[in-house]
Amino acid sequence: MNPELHARLRRLRREGGPALGESSVEPSPFSADAPTPGEVLSPGEAKGALPEWLAARLQRGFAVRREPERRAEPPAELEEAAGARGPFAARRRTFAAGHAHGDWALGDALAAAGDELAWLARDPVLAALAPESAVYLDIETTGLSGGAGTIPFLVALGRFEPSGSGFELWQAFLRDPSEEAAALAEVAERIRGASAVVSFFGKSFDRHRLEDKMRLHRIAPPFAGKPHLDLYHPLVRLYRGALVDGRLATVERELCGVAREDDLPGAHAPAAWFDFLGGREHALEGVFRHNELDVLSLVVLTAHLARTRDESRADGRALPGCGRTRARALAELCAARGEHGAALAWLAKAVARGAADGALLFRRAELLRKDGQRERALDEFLDLARARRDETGARAWGEALRLAKRLKRPELEAEARARGPQAIEASLTGRARARALAAFERVPSRPRAAHPRATPA
């Protein structure tokens, strides 16, 4: 094939694959701009250089994913399992508690306190969660929709051994759709025997896919009343804005240093299973490995989450992740519980860790007001209002007006009334402007002092 035509087809299909005669991995066009460690750049060179973290991320994006290994034989290490509803297959693997997954050991999760996880996840039920007896759940299905047509053909359940010295990963696999009832009956029993469930987006997906199919086979679902820690929600809440997305692969990499190599994306799992059922060469070994890594990541992410308020690991090392974003999120968690003093302390850390934006300073002034520090709150709202010519500044004038009136500061009240509407007109549009002006008008003016009546001579 003509090399030029091949390159054009590659771009159209977004393969990123090599042209004829080229290497299988293309160098990133951005990597040349990234400085090497210890390199001193001139001011002109430094201006065009990319940060090292960005160059590395772009390099990963331009690297070609290798074709998954395909084989005709069934996945390795499968054992025949005979349950109450018939036979199915399962793979069992054991990892030492000290097994490293990224920068963490699996056993680090054993120190996670249930009450701390409950506070961070905003779910009091999780106070009963014991990581040593919880089950760590992840599934692979034939699709994302629910109902009878979606088959969970691989269900992984991980659990620490009673001694705490090891971690067992058990993966139930359907060699044929007819084995579904047998496998799900055993899955239900194992979940029922655990103290809690840990998943990633499992409350919204994994749990419902399993419950749908269990009910279809007249199997009682085991989830009702059982503590369920869905790591997706607290972790995304803590690091929203610092992560490019909320996918497990992103979260595990940024927070636990997990770097997957040649990982088969979960989206390819259905095709691999269908190839297996059709007697064709398949990539199921990659699906098993992907599923295994997902479960191990649940364990180390539990360890990370439990150390959030300490902001350090058990050995004293700093907790990975954006500290400024985390401190800001912890401030909001404290504020939601009415702990305004603690919220202000976390906001102070967020401000100290980076340039404070207007929204952060506005929130600090709000919390000062809620904490009863009205004079300080008034000063901060006025500082924002006088310095900013944007929506935050316009809103700050409204807050300053209400506080000045309450604190009987007529000169500041007069300033807010004079400058606030102008700032709102200049910074807001549409309904937002109309609401802000209406809120201004609802604050009654201070009544004038009454003149004493003249008494008749």
VEXTI-944547 format. One line per field, with one value per residue (C-alpha): x, y, z; residue in three letters; residue number from 1; chain. Coordinates in steps of 0.1 Angstrom, whole numbers, plus 5000, padded with zeros to 4 digits. Example, Ala and Ser with C-alpha at 12.3 -4.5 7.8 and 13.67 -1.06 7.14 Angstrom:
BEGIN
x (5123, 5137)
y (4955, 4989)
z (5078, 5071)
res (Ala, Ser)
n (1, 2)
chain (A, A)
This chain:
BEGIN
x (5000, 5011, 5027, 5009, 4975, 4982, 4990, 4958, 4937, 4954, 4944, 4908, 4905, 4923, 4945, 4978, 4994, 5028, 5030, 5047, 5083, 5079, 5084, 5053, 5056, 5058, 5076, 5053, 5056, 5054, 5082, 5110, 5098, 5099, 5132, 5152, 5161, 5188, 5186, 5189, 5168, 5171, 5142, 5130, 5133, 5115, 5086, 5078, 5086, 5058, 5057, 5071, 5038, 5020, 5046, 5044, 5006, 5007, 5034, 5010, 4983, 5004, 5018, 5002, 4983, 4996, 4972, 4959, 4972, 4947, 4945, 4922, 4925, 4902, 4916, 4944, 4939, 4902, 4887, 4854, 4831, 4799, 4774, 4738, 4725, 4750, 4786, 4805, 4842, 4863, 4898, 4914, 4946, 4962, 4983, 5005, 4993, 5026, 5019, 5026, 4999, 5013, 5029, 5007, 5006, 4973, 4977, 4976, 4938, 4936, 4942, 4913, 4888, 4851, 4841, 4866, 4853, 4817, 4826, 4843, 4816, 4788, 4772, 4768, 4762, 4798, 4810, 4804, 4827, 4856, 4881, 4894, 4860, 4846, 4843, 4858, 4836, 4840, 4822, 4826, 4793, 4781, 4769, 4761, 4723, 4703, 4677, 4677, 4698, 4730, 4751, 4777, 4801, 4829, 4824, 4854, 4852, 4883, 4887, 4914, 4922, 4911, 4947, 4952, 4984, 4970, 4943, 4922, 4908, 4880, 4867, 4835, 4834, 4806, 4819, 4783, 4753, 4736, 4760, 4747, 4723, 4749, 4776, 4753, 4740, 4776, 4783, 4753, 4764, 4799, 4786, 4761, 4789, 4809, 4805, 4804, 4809, 4835, 4833, 4840, 4807, 4792, 4761, 4751, 4762, 4776, 4750, 4720, 4733, 4738, 4704, 4686, 4699, 4697, 4660, 4655, 4670, 4650, 4681, 4677, 4700, 4725, 4730, 4700, 4711, 4748, 4772, 4784, 4814, 4813, 4847, 4838, 4817, 4840, 4871, 4857, 4842, 4877, 4896, 4871, 4889, 4923, 4915, 4910, 4881, 4866, 4876, 4891, 4923, 4927, 4920, 4942, 4971, 4969, 4962, 4980, 5006, 4991, 5004, 4988, 5008, 4991, 4958, 4928, 4901, 4868, 4850, 4867, 4855, 4822, 4838, 4864, 4837, 4817, 4848, 4853, 4817, 4820, 4851, 4873, 4907, 4899, 4915, 4899, 4932, 4934, 4899, 4908, 4939, 4919, 4893, 4920, 4937, 4904, 4899, 4934, 4929, 4897, 4919, 4946, 4921, 4903, 4937, 4942, 4907, 4910, 4941, 4925, 4922, 4956, 4970, 4999, 5004, 5011, 5048, 5047, 5050, 5027, 4994, 4994, 4968, 4963, 4964, 4947, 4917, 4915, 4916, 4889, 4867, 4873, 4863, 4829, 4825, 4830, 4807, 4779, 4781, 4780, 4817, 4825, 4857, 4871, 4860, 4878, 4910, 4908, 4902, 4932, 4953, 4938, 4946, 4982, 4987, 4980, 4968, 4934, 4907, 4877, 4853, 4875, 4878, 4841, 4835, 4858, 4839, 4807, 4820, 4833, 4798, 4783, 4809, 4798, 4829, 4808, 4833, 4859, 4834, 4824, 4860, 4866, 4834, 4844, 4879, 4865, 4839, 4863, 4890, 4871, 4851, 4833, 4804, 4822, 4827, 4791, 4778, 4802, 4786, 4752, 4767, 4786, 4753, 4735, 4763, 4769, 4732, 4732, 4764, 4751, 4779, 4760, 4790, 4797, 4761, 4760, 4790, 4775, 4742, 4760, 4785, 4767, 4740, 4766, 4788, 4758, 4748, 4784, 4791, 4758, 4733, 4698, 4681, 4712, 4713, 4676, 4678, 4709, 4692, 4660, 4680, 4696, 4662, 4649, 4674, 4655, 4672, 4681, 4653, 4662, 4665, 4632, 4633, 4618, 4585, 4584, 4564, 4542, 4554)
y (5000, 5035, 5049, 5082, 5065, 5043, 5074, 5091, 5060, 5058, 5094, 5089, 5058, 5075, 5044, 5062, 5031, 5031, 5038, 5011, 5006, 5028, 5018, 5005, 5035, 5070, 5097, 5123, 5156, 5173, 5154, 5173, 5205, 5190, 5198, 5168, 5165, 5190, 5208, 5246, 5264, 5299, 5322, 5318, 5280, 5279, 5299, 5272, 5242, 5220, 5209, 5174, 5160, 5173, 5160, 5125, 5125, 5134, 5108, 5082, 5094, 5091, 5056, 5028, 5003, 4968, 4943, 4920, 4885, 4861, 4824, 4795, 4778, 4787, 4812, 4797, 4785, 4779, 4753, 4736, 4748, 4729, 4751, 4745, 4755, 4736, 4739, 4770, 4779, 4801, 4813, 4818, 4837, 4848, 4879, 4886, 4915, 4932, 4929, 4962, 4977, 5010, 5028, 5010, 4976, 4957, 4954, 4992, 4990, 4970, 5001, 5019, 5030, 5025, 5057, 5077, 5062, 5070, 5106, 5110, 5092, 5110, 5076, 5068, 5031, 5027, 5031, 4994, 4986, 4964, 4963, 4929, 4913, 4934, 4921, 4941, 4937, 4943, 4928, 4925, 4924, 4922, 4958, 4989, 4986, 4966, 4939, 4903, 4909, 4920, 4891, 4895, 4869, 4876, 4885, 4892, 4892, 4900, 4895, 4894, 4861, 4858, 4861, 4893, 4878, 4875, 4887, 4862, 4871, 4849, 4853, 4835, 4829, 4818, 4793, 4794, 4816, 4785, 4787, 4821, 4810, 4787, 4814, 4841, 4818, 4814, 4852, 4860, 4836, 4851, 4887, 4878, 4864, 4896, 4925, 4951, 4957, 4980, 4990, 5018, 5031, 4999, 5014, 5027, 4998, 4966, 4961, 4967, 4945, 4916, 4922, 4922, 4889, 4873, 4882, 4867, 4834, 4836, 4843, 4866, 4896, 4901, 4939, 4951, 4966, 4958, 4988, 4996, 5019, 5032, 5048, 5068, 5094, 5104, 5104, 5124, 5148, 5152, 5157, 5172, 5197, 5181, 5150, 5150, 5126, 5102, 5069, 5043, 5043, 5080, 5079, 5049, 5065, 5099, 5088, 5054, 5055, 5025, 5025, 4998, 4985, 4969, 4968, 4956, 4983, 4971, 4981, 4952, 4926, 4917, 4910, 4888, 4867, 4864, 4852, 4826, 4814, 4812, 4790, 4818, 4830, 4854, 4880, 4867, 4865, 4903, 4906, 4885, 4907, 4939, 4927, 4916, 4950, 4967, 4948, 4954, 4991, 4991, 4979, 5005, 5033, 5024, 5028, 5062, 5074, 5065, 5087, 5118, 5140, 5129, 5140, 5116, 5079, 5057, 5059, 5097, 5103, 5129, 5117, 5118, 5140, 5177, 5190, 5223, 5207, 5181, 5208, 5228, 5197, 5188, 5224, 5218, 5185, 5202, 5231, 5206, 5192, 5227, 5225, 5260, 5264, 5232, 5243, 5276, 5258, 5236, 5267, 5284, 5254, 5256, 5293, 5287, 5260, 5281, 5314, 5320, 5325, 5347, 5318, 5304, 5338, 5344, 5310, 5319, 5351, 5331, 5307, 5335, 5350, 5316, 5311, 5344, 5364, 5391, 5419, 5398, 5386, 5422, 5432, 5402, 5408, 5444, 5435, 5413, 5438, 5466, 5446, 5425, 5435, 5401, 5381, 5373, 5410, 5418, 5392, 5404, 5438, 5422, 5403, 5434, 5454, 5429, 5427, 5465, 5470, 5443, 5456, 5492, 5505, 5533, 5545, 5510, 5504, 5536, 5526, 5492, 5508, 5532, 5508, 5475, 5480, 5494, 5463, 5440, 5458, 5456, 5419, 5400, 5395, 5381, 5364, 5365, 5403, 5406, 5384, 5402, 5436, 5423, 5410, 5444, 5462, 5438, 5451, 5480, 5513, 5527, 5550, 5586, 5601, 5617, 5655, 5666, 5683, 5720, 5727, 5757, 5786)
z (5000, 4993, 5025, 5021, 5017, 5047, 5068, 5057, 5065, 5099, 5107, 5096, 5118, 5147, 5151, 5157, 5143, 5124, 5087, 5066, 5076, 5108, 5144, 5163, 5187, 5174, 5193, 5207, 5188, 5222, 5240, 5223, 5240, 5275, 5294, 5304, 5342, 5351, 5318, 5320, 5294, 5281, 5287, 5251, 5253, 5287, 5274, 5248, 5269, 5283, 5319, 5324, 5337, 5305, 5282, 5298, 5296, 5259, 5253, 5268, 5245, 5214, 5223, 5203, 5223, 5214, 5200, 5229, 5230, 5214, 5220, 5212, 5246, 5276, 5301, 5323, 5359, 5355, 5379, 5378, 5405, 5414, 5431, 5443, 5409, 5387, 5374, 5364, 5362, 5386, 5389, 5423, 5430, 5463, 5469, 5499, 5521, 5512, 5474, 5458, 5435, 5423, 5453, 5479, 5494, 5496, 5534, 5538, 5535, 5567, 5587, 5572, 5599, 5591, 5609, 5588, 5556, 5567, 5574, 5540, 5520, 5540, 5548, 5585, 5577, 5566, 5602, 5604, 5575, 5584, 5555, 5565, 5561, 5533, 5497, 5469, 5438, 5401, 5371, 5333, 5313, 5277, 5278, 5299, 5299, 5324, 5320, 5310, 5279, 5298, 5310, 5338, 5324, 5348, 5385, 5407, 5445, 5465, 5502, 5528, 5544, 5581, 5592, 5572, 5557, 5522, 5498, 5478, 5444, 5432, 5396, 5386, 5348, 5325, 5299, 5285, 5293, 5308, 5337, 5348, 5375, 5391, 5392, 5405, 5433, 5446, 5441, 5462, 5490, 5491, 5492, 5519, 5541, 5539, 5563, 5535, 5498, 5482, 5445, 5421, 5406, 5418, 5434, 5401, 5378, 5392, 5420, 5397, 5369, 5395, 5412, 5379, 5369, 5404, 5405, 5370, 5384, 5416, 5437, 5466, 5461, 5490, 5490, 5510, 5543, 5537, 5540, 5505, 5499, 5464, 5460, 5429, 5448, 5477, 5456, 5427, 5453, 5469, 5437, 5413, 5390, 5396, 5377, 5339, 5344, 5369, 5353, 5376, 5354, 5360, 5397, 5404, 5385, 5401, 5437, 5439, 5412, 5393, 5357, 5336, 5307, 5277, 5296, 5276, 5280, 5295, 5264, 5246, 5271, 5254, 5221, 5238, 5255, 5223, 5204, 5231, 5228, 5190, 5192, 5178, 5191, 5219, 5243, 5275, 5293, 5289, 5303, 5334, 5339, 5336, 5360, 5385, 5384, 5390, 5422, 5434, 5428, 5449, 5478, 5476, 5469, 5501, 5519, 5502, 5511, 5547, 5550, 5535, 5566, 5578, 5544, 5549, 5547, 5577, 5572, 5572, 5534, 5519, 5505, 5467, 5449, 5446, 5482, 5474, 5458, 5486, 5513, 5496, 5493, 5530, 5539, 5521, 5539, 5573, 5563, 5554, 5589, 5605, 5615, 5603, 5623, 5608, 5574, 5578, 5588, 5557, 5535, 5550, 5538, 5504, 5501, 5514, 5487, 5457, 5443, 5458, 5432, 5438, 5444, 5472, 5489, 5486, 5502, 5531, 5537, 5537, 5563, 5585, 5585, 5594, 5621, 5637, 5627, 5609, 5611, 5594, 5569, 5560, 5555, 5532, 5512, 5508, 5497, 5470, 5459, 5455, 5438, 5413, 5382, 5377, 5390, 5422, 5429, 5421, 5445, 5471, 5471, 5480, 5509, 5521, 5520, 5542, 5567, 5568, 5576, 5603, 5619, 5618, 5595, 5576, 5557, 5543, 5536, 5516, 5496, 5488, 5477, 5455, 5438, 5440, 5413, 5389, 5394, 5389, 5357, 5344, 5353, 5351, 5324, 5319, 5349, 5370, 5368, 5375, 5406, 5420, 5415, 5431, 5461, 5465, 5465, 5491, 5517, 5533, 5535, 5569, 5581, 5585, 5620, 5629, 5636, 5669, 5665, 5673, 5704, 5704, 5724)
res (Met, Asn, Pro, Glu, Leu, His, Ala, Arg, Leu, Arg, Arg, Leu, Arg, Arg, Glu, Gly, Gly, Pro, Ala, Leu, Gly, Glu, Ser, Ser, Val, Glu, Pro, Ser, Pro, Phe, Ser, Ala, Asp, Ala, Pro, Thr, Pro, Gly, Glu, Val, Leu, Ser, Pro, Gly, Glu, Ala, Lys, Gly, Ala, Leu, Pro, Glu, Trp, Leu, Ala, Ala, Arg, Leu, Gln, Arg, Gly, Phe, Ala, Val, Arg, Arg, Glu, Pro, Glu, Arg, Arg, Ala, Glu, Pro, Pro, Ala, Glu, Leu, Glu, Glu, Ala, Ala, Gly, Ala, Arg, Gly, Pro, Phe, Ala, Ala, Arg, Arg, Arg, Thr, Phe, Ala, Ala, Gly, His, Ala, His, Gly, Asp, Trp, Ala, Leu, Gly, Asp, Ala, Leu, Ala, Ala, Ala, Gly, Asp, Glu, Leu, Ala, Trp, Leu, Ala, Arg, Asp, Pro, Val, Leu, Ala, Ala, Leu, Ala, Pro, Glu, Ser, Ala, Val, Tyr, Leu, Asp, Ile, Glu, Thr, Thr, Gly, Leu, Ser, Gly, Gly, Ala, Gly, Thr, Ile, Pro, Phe, Leu, Val, Ala, Leu, Gly, Arg, Phe, Glu, Pro, Ser, Gly, Ser, Gly, Phe, Glu, Leu, Trp, Gln, Ala, Phe, Leu, Arg, Asp, Pro, Ser, Glu, Glu, Ala, Ala, Ala, Leu, Ala, Glu, Val, Ala, Glu, Arg, Ile, Arg, Gly, Ala, Ser, Ala, Val, Val, Ser, Phe, Phe, Gly, Lys, Ser, Phe, Asp, Arg, His, Arg, Leu, Glu, Asp, Lys, Met, Arg, Leu, His, Arg, Ile, Ala, Pro, Pro, Phe, Ala, Gly, Lys, Pro, His, Leu, Asp, Leu, Tyr, His, Pro, Leu, Val, Arg, Leu, Tyr, Arg, Gly, Ala, Leu, Val, Asp, Gly, Arg, Leu, Ala, Thr, Val, Glu, Arg, Glu, Leu, Cys, Gly, Val, Ala, Arg, Glu, Asp, Asp, Leu, Pro, Gly, Ala, His, Ala, Pro, Ala, Ala, Trp, Phe, Asp, Phe, Leu, Gly, Gly, Arg, Glu, His, Ala, Leu, Glu, Gly, Val, Phe, Arg, His, Asn, Glu, Leu, Asp, Val, Leu, Ser, Leu, Val, Val, Leu, Thr, Ala, His, Leu, Ala, Arg, Thr, Arg, Asp, Glu, Ser, Arg, Ala, Asp, Gly, Arg, Ala, Leu, Pro, Gly, Cys, Gly, Arg, Thr, Arg, Ala, Arg, Ala, Leu, Ala, Glu, Leu, Cys, Ala, Ala, Arg, Gly, Glu, His, Gly, Ala, Ala, Leu, Ala, Trp, Leu, Ala, Lys, Ala, Val, Ala, Arg, Gly, Ala, Ala, Asp, Gly, Ala, Leu, Leu, Phe, Arg, Arg, Ala, Glu, Leu, Leu, Arg, Lys, Asp, Gly, Gln, Arg, Glu, Arg, Ala, Leu, Asp, Glu, Phe, Leu, Asp, Leu, Ala, Arg, Ala, Arg, Arg, Asp, Glu, Thr, Gly, Ala, Arg, Ala, Trp, Gly, Glu, Ala, Leu, Arg, Leu, Ala, Lys, Arg, Leu, Lys, Arg, Pro, Glu, Leu, Glu, Ala, Glu, Ala, Arg, Ala, Arg, Gly, Pro, Gln, Ala, Ile, Glu, Ala, Ser, Leu, Thr, Gly, Arg, Ala, Arg, Ala, Arg, Ala, Leu, Ala, Ala, Phe, Glu, Arg, Val, Pro, Ser, Arg, Pro, Arg, Ala, Ala, His, Pro, Arg, Ala, Thr, Pro, Ala)
n (1, 2, 3, 4, 5, 6, 7, 8, 9, 10, 11, 12, 13, 14, 15, 16, 17, 18, 19, 20, 21, 22, 23, 24, 25, 26, 27, 28, 29, 30, 31, 32, 33, 34, 35, 36, 37, 38, 39, 40, 41, 42, 43, 44, 45, 46, 47, 48, 49, 50, 51, 52, 53, 54, 55, 56, 57, 58, 59, 60, 61, 62, 63, 64, 65, 66, 67, 68, 69, 70, 71, 72, 73, 74, 75, 76, 77, 78, 79, 80, 81, 82, 83, 84, 85, 86, 87, 88, 89, 90, 91, 92, 93, 94, 95, 96, 97, 98, 99, 100, 101, 102, 103, 104, 105, 106, 107, 108, 109, 110, 111, 112, 113, 114, 115, 116, 117, 118, 119, 120, 121, 122, 123, 124, 125, 126, 127, 128, 129, 130, 131, 132, 133, 134, 135, 136, 137, 138, 139, 140, 141, 142, 143, 144, 145, 146, 147, 148, 149, 150, 151, 152, 153, 154, 155, 156, 157, 158, 159, 160, 161, 162, 163, 164, 165, 166, 167, 168, 169, 170, 171, 172, 173, 174, 175, 176, 177, 178, 179, 180, 181, 182, 183, 184, 185, 186, 187, 188, 189, 190, 191, 192, 193, 194, 195, 196, 197, 198, 199, 200, 201, 202, 203, 204, 205, 206, 207, 208, 209, 210, 211, 212, 213, 214, 215, 216, 217, 218, 219, 220, 221, 222, 223, 224, 225, 226, 227, 228, 229, 230, 231, 232, 233, 234, 235, 236, 237, 238, 239, 240, 241, 242, 243, 244, 245, 246, 247, 248, 249, 250, 251, 252, 253, 254, 255, 256, 257, 258, 259, 260, 261, 262, 263, 264, 265, 266, 267, 268, 269, 270, 271, 272, 273, 274, 275, 276, 277, 278, 279, 280, 281, 282, 283, 284, 285, 286, 287, 288, 289, 290, 291, 292, 293, 294, 295, 296, 297, 298, 299, 300, 301, 302, 303, 304, 305, 306, 307, 308, 309, 310, 311, 312, 313, 314, 315, 316, 317, 318, 319, 320, 321, 322, 323, 324, 325, 326, 327, 328, 329, 330, 331, 332, 333, 334, 335, 336, 337, 338, 339, 340, 341, 342, 343, 344, 345, 346, 347, 348, 349, 350, 351, 352, 353, 354, 355, 356, 357, 358, 359, 360, 361, 362, 363, 364, 365, 366, 367, 368, 369, 370, 371, 372, 373, 374, 375, 376, 377, 378, 379, 380, 381, 382, 383, 384, 385, 386, 387, 388, 389, 390, 391, 392, 393, 394, 395, 396, 397, 398, 399, 400, 401, 402, 403, 404, 405, 406, 407, 408, 409, 410, 411, 412, 413, 414, 415, 416, 417, 418, 419, 420, 421, 422, 423, 424, 425, 426, 427, 428, 429, 430, 431, 432, 433, 434, 435, 436, 437, 438, 439, 440, 441, 442, 443, 444, 445, 446, 447, 448, 449, 450, 451, 452, 453, 454, 455, 456, 457)
chain (A, A, A, A, A, A, A, A, A, A, A, A, A, A, A, A, A, A, A, A, A, A, A, A, A, A, A, A, A, A, A, A, A, A, A, A, A, A, A, A, A, A, A, A, A, A, A, A, A, A, A, A, A, A, A, A, A, A, A, A, A, A, A, A, A, A, A, A, A, A, A, A, A, A, A, A, A, A, A, A, A, A, A, A, A, A, A, A, A, A, A, A, A, A, A, A, A, A, A, A, A, A, A, A, A, A, A, A, A, A, A, A, A, A, A, A, A, A, A, A, A, A, A, A, A, A, A, A, A, A, A, A, A, A, A, A, A, A, A, A, A, A, A, A, A, A, A, A, A, A, A, A, A, A, A, A, A, A, A, A, A, A, A, A, A, A, A, A, A, A, A, A, A, A, A, A, A, A, A, A, A, A, A, A, A, A, A, A, A, A, A, A, A, A, A, A, A, A, A, A, A, A, A, A, A, A, A, A, A, A, A, A, A, A, A, A, A, A, A, A, A, A, A, A, A, A, A, A, A, A, A, A, A, A, A, A, A, A, A, A, A, A, A, A, A, A, A, A, A, A, A, A, A, A, A, A, A, A, A, A, A, A, A, A, A, A, A, A, A, A, A, A, A, A, A, A, A, A, A, A, A, A, A, A, A, A, A, A, A, A, A, A, A, A, A, A, A, A, A, A, A, A, A, A, A, A, A, A, A, A, A, A, A, A, A, A, A, A, A, A, A, A, A, A, A, A, A, A, A, A, A, A, A, A, A, A, A, A, A, A, A, A, A, A, A, A, A, A, A, A, A, A, A, A, A, A, A, A, A, A, A, A, A, A, A, A, A, A, A, A, A, A, A, A, A, A, A, A, A, A, A, A, A, A, A, A, A, A, A, A, A, A, A, A, A, A, A, A, A, A, A, A, A, A, A, A, A, A, A, A, A, A, A, A, A, A, A, A, A, A, A, A, A, A, A, A, A, A, A, A, A, A, A, A, A, A, A, A, A, A, A, A, A, A, A, A, A, A, A, A, A, A, A, A, A, A, A)
